[in-house]
Amino acid sequence: MPESKVMVYRRFEETDFEWYSDWYKHAAISKWLGPVLDPNWLTCVLSDDSPAYVLHSEGTPICVIGIQLDDGIHGFNVITDIAVNPHHQKMGHGRRVIYDVVSGNFPIKRAKWAVFVDNENDMAKALFSHYATSISSNSDNMTEYHIDSIM
């Protein structure tokens, strides 16, 4: 796990858009999450249905995680994206965020989660397979991971 500095979650805010857009200049982030953010994305994550959260330490943003809340039909929330600050990658922060989600140390408490990962994204597949309780492939070249909370 990452160093033991105090890390806190908060909702993504409109003023975060500028620094978060800079993360998309990083090759891995732009490859897997898209080349740029747009105002439609910002509108979506500022809503109550698809919030994003920032994990920060002493004012420095470490990770951003996007969530699609359960629609009342599927029975799970979806982790839509997770990005780690390019200056803090390879330190276990992504794993910490997923651990926080499943252990109840995240602002949104939910028993079941899902995430859809491109089959070529080996880094994300390794991260989510560590916590998955079931894994299945679909016809869109994606792997679906279901994760049960341990809270």
C-alpha positions in Angstrom: 0.0 0.0 0.0 1.1 3.6 -0.5 2.9 5.6 2.2 0.8 6.4 5.3 0.1 10.1 4.6 -3.5 11.0 5.4 -5.6 10.7 2.2 -9.2 12.0 1.9 -11.9 11.6 -0.7 -14.1 14.5 -1.9 -16.4 15.1 -4.7 -14.9 16.2 -8.0 -15.6 20.0 -8.5 -15.7 22.2 -11.5 -12.5 23.8 -10.5 -10.7 20.4 -10.7 -11.4 20.2 -14.5 -8.2 22.1 -15.5 -5.6 20.1 -13.5 -7.5 16.8 -14.3 -7.4 17.7 -18.1 -3.6 17.9 -17.8 -3.4 14.3 -16.6 -4.8 13.3 -20.1 -1.6 14.4 -21.6 -0.1 11.2 -20.1 0.1 8.4 -22.7 -1.5 5.7 -20.6 -4.4 7.9 -19.4 -5.2 9.2 -22.9 -4.9 5.7 -24.4 -7.4 4.1 -22.1 -9.6 6.9 -20.9 -9.6 9.1 -24.1 -7.5 11.8 -25.5 -9.4 14.8 -23.9 -12.1 15.6 -21.5 -15.0 17.7 -22.6 -17.7 19.8 -21.0 -20.2 17.0 -21.3 -18.0 14.8 -19.1 -17.8 17.6 -16.5 -21.6 18.0 -16.5 -22.0 14.3 -16.0 -19.6 13.9 -13.1 -21.1 16.9 -11.3 -24.5 15.2 -11.4 -25.8 13.0 -8.6 -26.1 10.0 -11.0 -22.5 9.7 -12.2 -20.3 11.4 -9.6 -16.5 11.4 -9.6 -14.4 11.6 -6.5 -10.9 12.9 -5.9 -8.5 11.1 -3.5 -6.1 13.7 -2.3 -3.3 14.0 0.2 -2.4 17.4 1.7 -4.1 19.2 -1.2 -2.4 17.1 -4.0 -4.8 15.1 -6.1 -3.7 11.5 -6.2 -6.6 9.6 -8.0 -9.9 10.3 -9.6 -12.6 7.6 -9.7 -15.8 7.9 -11.7 -19.0 6.1 -10.6 -22.3 5.3 -12.4 -24.8 4.7 -9.6 -27.1 1.7 -9.7 -30.1 2.3 -12.0 -32.3 0.2 -9.8 -32.3 -2.6 -12.4 -28.8 -4.1 -12.3 -28.2 -4.2 -8.6 -24.7 -2.7 -8.7 -22.8 0.5 -9.1 -20.2 0.8 -12.0 -16.7 2.1 -11.7 -16.6 4.0 -15.0 -13.0 5.1 -14.8 -10.0 5.5 -12.5 -7.0 7.7 -13.1 -3.9 8.1 -11.0 -1.9 11.3 -11.1 0.9 10.7 -13.5 3.4 11.8 -10.9 2.1 9.2 -8.4 1.7 6.1 -10.5 3.2 2.7 -9.7 2.8 3.4 -6.0 -0.3 1.3 -5.2 -2.8 4.2 -5.3 -5.1 2.6 -7.8 -5.2 -0.6 -5.7 -5.9 1.5 -2.5 -8.9 3.2 -4.2 -10.4 -0.1 -5.2 -9.7 -1.5 -1.7 -11.5 1.5 -0.2 -14.5 1.0 -2.5 -15.0 -2.7 -1.5 -14.1 -2.2 2.2 -16.6 0.6 2.8 -13.9 3.3 3.2 -15.3 5.2 0.2 -18.0 7.9 0.3 -20.5 5.6 -1.6 -21.3 2.4 0.2 -22.6 -0.4 -2.0 -22.5 -4.2 -1.7 -21.9 -4.9 -5.4 -19.8 -3.1 -7.9 -18.9 -3.7 -11.6 -16.3 -2.4 -14.0 -15.8 -2.9 -17.7 -12.2 -3.1 -19.0 -10.8 -3.2 -22.5 -9.3 -6.6 -23.1 -6.0 -5.0 -24.1 -5.7 -2.9 -20.9 -3.4 -5.3 -19.0 -2.8 -2.9 -16.1 -6.5 -2.4 -15.4 -7.2 -6.1 -15.8 -4.6 -6.9 -13.2 -6.0 -4.3 -10.8 -9.6 -5.4 -11.0 -9.0 -9.2 -11.2 -7.4 -9.0 -7.8 -10.7 -8.0 -6.3 -13.2 -9.6 -8.7 -15.7 -12.2 -7.5 -16.6 -13.0 -11.1 -15.2 -12.2 -14.5 -16.8 -12.6 -17.9 -16.1 -11.4 -21.4 -18.5 -9.7 -23.8 -18.7 -9.2 -27.5 -17.3 -5.6 -27.3 -13.7 -6.7 -26.6 -14.4 -5.9 -22.9 -14.1 -7.9 -19.7 -16.7 -7.4 -17.0 -15.5 -7.7 -13.4 -18.0 -8.0 -10.6 -16.7 -7.1 -7.1 -18.6 -7.8 -3.9 -18.0 -5.5 -1.0 -16.2 -6.9 2.0 -17.7 -4.3 4.4 
